[in-house]
Amino acid sequence: MATYMPKASDIERKWYILDAEGQSLGRVAAKAAHILRGKHKPTYAPHADCGDYVIIINTDKAVLTGNKLQQKAYRWHTGWIGGLKEIKYDKLMAEQSDRAMNIAVTGMLPNNTLGRKQATRLRVYKGAEHDNAAQKPEKYEL
């Protein structure tokens, strides 16, 4: 039996909407990463980019369980000497909840050229309105 090798011309991409209202930030991010990679399709191949587009709405209404809002922090380095930056998740979720969701999803994708390409198909919005109505996205149940 031969291994299935998906071709770029055979891949059909759909648009899905995930509503993060009342949902855990990590669970929504995990489902989004799953769809972006294409693991929900029977034609999935780990070496091919066969995932779909994902729109995440209502990120300002996503929740973090336990004490994560006060204790968890996002850290990054600017590249300059002494340039380690940190922001707590209570401030991040209050001011930039779309960025927090984007960080969570991209952290669940592979750290290579394939993962960076898949991350470009993610759209994240704080509120319920989005700019992608022309693509006729389908609601994806979590």
C-alpha positions as CSV (number, residue, x, y, z in Angstrom):
1,M,0.0,0.0,0.0
2,A,1.4,3.4,-1.0
3,T,1.6,6.4,1.4
4,Y,-0.8,9.2,0.5
5,M,1.1,12.4,-0.5
6,P,-1.2,15.4,-0.8
7,K,-0.4,17.8,-3.6
8,A,-0.7,21.6,-3.2
9,S,-3.2,21.7,-6.1
10,D,-5.5,19.1,-4.4
11,I,-5.8,20.9,-1.1
12,E,-9.1,22.7,-0.5
13,R,-9.1,25.3,2.3
14,K,-12.2,26.2,4.3
15,W,-12.8,29.0,6.7
16,Y,-13.9,28.3,10.3
17,I,-15.0,30.5,13.1
18,L,-14.2,29.7,16.7
19,D,-16.1,31.6,19.4
20,A,-13.9,32.0,22.6
21,E,-16.7,33.5,24.7
22,G,-16.7,31.6,28.1
23,Q,-14.1,29.1,26.8
24,S,-10.7,28.5,28.2
25,L,-7.9,30.3,26.3
26,G,-5.8,27.1,26.0
27,R,-8.6,24.9,24.8
28,V,-9.6,27.4,22.0
29,A,-5.9,27.8,21.0
30,A,-5.4,24.0,20.9
31,K,-8.5,23.5,18.6
32,A,-7.3,26.4,16.4
33,A,-3.8,24.9,16.1
34,H,-5.4,21.5,15.2
35,I,-7.4,23.1,12.4
36,L,-4.5,25.2,11.1
37,R,-2.3,22.1,10.8
38,G,-5.1,20.2,9.1
39,K,-5.2,17.3,11.6
40,H,-9.0,17.2,11.4
41,K,-8.9,16.1,7.7
42,P,-8.5,12.5,6.6
43,T,-5.8,13.7,4.1
44,Y,-3.5,15.1,6.8
45,A,0.2,14.7,6.3
46,P,2.7,16.2,8.8
47,H,5.1,17.3,6.1
48,A,2.4,19.1,4.0
49,D,0.6,22.4,4.6
50,C,-3.0,21.1,4.3
51,G,-4.8,23.1,7.0
52,D,-7.7,25.5,6.9
53,Y,-8.2,29.2,7.8
54,V,-9.3,30.0,11.4
55,I,-11.1,33.1,12.7
56,I,-11.2,33.5,16.5
57,I,-13.8,36.0,17.8
58,N,-14.6,37.3,21.3
59,T,-11.1,36.8,22.7
60,D,-11.8,39.5,25.3
61,K,-14.4,37.1,26.8
62,A,-12.0,34.1,27.0
63,V,-11.1,32.9,30.5
64,L,-8.0,31.7,32.3
65,T,-8.6,29.1,35.0
66,G,-7.1,29.0,38.4
67,N,-4.6,31.7,39.4
68,K,-3.1,32.1,35.9
69,L,-4.3,35.7,35.5
70,Q,-2.2,36.8,38.5
71,Q,0.7,34.3,38.2
72,K,1.3,33.6,34.6
73,A,3.5,36.0,32.6
74,Y,4.5,36.2,28.9
75,R,8.3,36.9,28.5
76,W,10.2,37.8,25.4
77,H,13.6,39.3,24.6
78,T,14.1,42.3,22.4
79,G,17.5,41.3,21.2
80,W,19.3,44.1,23.0
81,I,21.4,43.7,26.1
82,G,19.2,43.5,29.2
83,G,16.1,43.4,26.9
84,L,14.1,40.8,28.7
85,K,10.5,42.0,28.8
86,E,7.6,40.6,30.8
87,I,3.8,41.2,31.0
88,K,1.4,39.5,33.3
89,Y,-1.7,37.9,31.8
90,D,-4.2,40.0,33.8
91,K,-2.8,43.1,32.0
92,L,-2.4,41.3,28.7
93,M,-6.0,39.9,28.7
94,A,-7.4,43.3,29.6
95,E,-5.5,45.3,27.0
96,Q,-4.5,42.9,24.2
97,S,-6.6,39.7,24.5
98,D,-6.2,39.1,20.7
99,R,-2.4,39.1,21.1
100,A,-2.6,36.6,24.0
101,M,-4.7,34.2,21.8
102,N,-2.2,34.7,19.0
103,I,0.7,33.8,21.2
104,A,-1.1,30.7,22.5
105,V,-1.9,29.4,19.1
106,T,1.5,30.1,17.5
107,G,3.1,28.4,20.4
108,M,1.2,25.2,19.6
109,L,2.3,25.2,15.9
110,P,5.6,23.7,14.8
111,N,8.7,25.9,15.0
112,N,9.7,25.8,11.4
113,T,8.8,27.2,8.0
114,L,5.6,25.1,7.9
115,G,4.4,26.4,11.2
116,R,5.1,30.0,10.2
117,K,3.1,29.5,7.0
118,Q,0.2,28.0,9.0
119,A,0.2,30.9,11.4
120,T,-0.5,33.3,8.6
121,R,-4.0,31.7,8.2
122,L,-5.1,32.7,11.7
123,R,-7.3,35.8,12.2
124,V,-8.0,36.9,15.8
125,Y,-10.6,39.6,16.8
126,K,-11.4,40.9,20.3
127,G,-15.1,41.4,19.6
128,A,-17.9,39.5,17.8
129,E,-17.4,41.4,14.5
130,H,-14.8,40.3,11.9
131,D,-13.7,41.4,8.5
132,N,-13.9,38.0,6.8
133,A,-17.6,37.7,6.0
134,A,-16.9,37.5,2.2
135,Q,-15.1,34.2,2.8
136,K,-18.4,32.6,4.1
137,P,-16.8,31.0,7.2
138,E,-18.5,28.1,9.0
139,K,-19.0,28.0,12.7
140,Y,-16.9,25.3,14.3
141,E,-18.3,23.8,17.5
142,L,-15.8,23.3,20.3
